[in-house]
Amino acid sequence: MINRELGRVRQFVTEAAGMDVTYAYDDLAFVENSPFLIRFDNVDKRHVYCHFRQDCPSDSRERLFANLLSSALRNGMKLTLAGDFSMTCIDDNEEVEISFYEK
């Protein structure tokens, strides 16, 4: 298993968006209010993917991604825009189903 650069991801997300990573699970880092999430590359620990929630407005998405990309580069990370995602709550225990939609 590859080490995840969660500290670097937290740093560039906070710098770029003023948000914090609130939860990390396996290869995903969830950002507060979930306008986007970060998925770690399973081969290159310095490469991550950005997925925007489907209902994130395109003007916000473009501005956020530009800021995230600049900050990621300054923090020694590679960031790729990978597509959209949606989350659906599937039970009362806050279990969610995440669907990814590639660009």
C-alpha positions, -999 to +999 in steps of 0.1 A: +000+000+000+012+035-009+017+062+017-008+090+012+003+126+012-027+137+033-008+165+050+002+181+017-034+177+004-047+194+036-022+222+031-030+230-005-068+227+000-067+251+029-045+275+010-065+274-022-101+272-009-100+281+028-115+247+036-103+217+055-102+180+048-128+168+072-126+130+066-102+107+048-111+071+039-090+047+018-081+067-013-105+096-008-102+129+011-135+147+018-135+185+020-160+203+043-194+208+026-181+186-002-180+209-032-152+187-044-132+157-031-097+145-037-088+110-048-053+097-043-034+081-071-025+045-062+009+046-079+023+081-076+019+095-040+024+130-052-005+128-078-041+134-068-074+138-087-100+164-081-137+155-085-164+182-083-199+175-070-223+174-099-242+204-087-212+227-082-217+257-105-192+258-134-179+293-126-172+282-090-156+250-103-133+268-127-121+293-100-117+266-074-098+243-096-074+271-108-067+279-071-063+243-062-039+236-091-017+265-082-016+256-046-010+219-053+020+228-075+035+251-048+032+222-023+049+196-046+018+179-057+003+171-092-035+176-095-057+164-123-093+174-130-110+140-132-147+146-134-178+148-112-192+128-084-225+125-065-232+112-030-264+096-019-272+087+017-283+050+018-293+045+054-298+061+088-262+054+098-249+081+075-236+055+051-232+070+017-228+058-019-205+077-041-208+076-079-180+090-101-186+104-136-154+108-157-149+137-180 
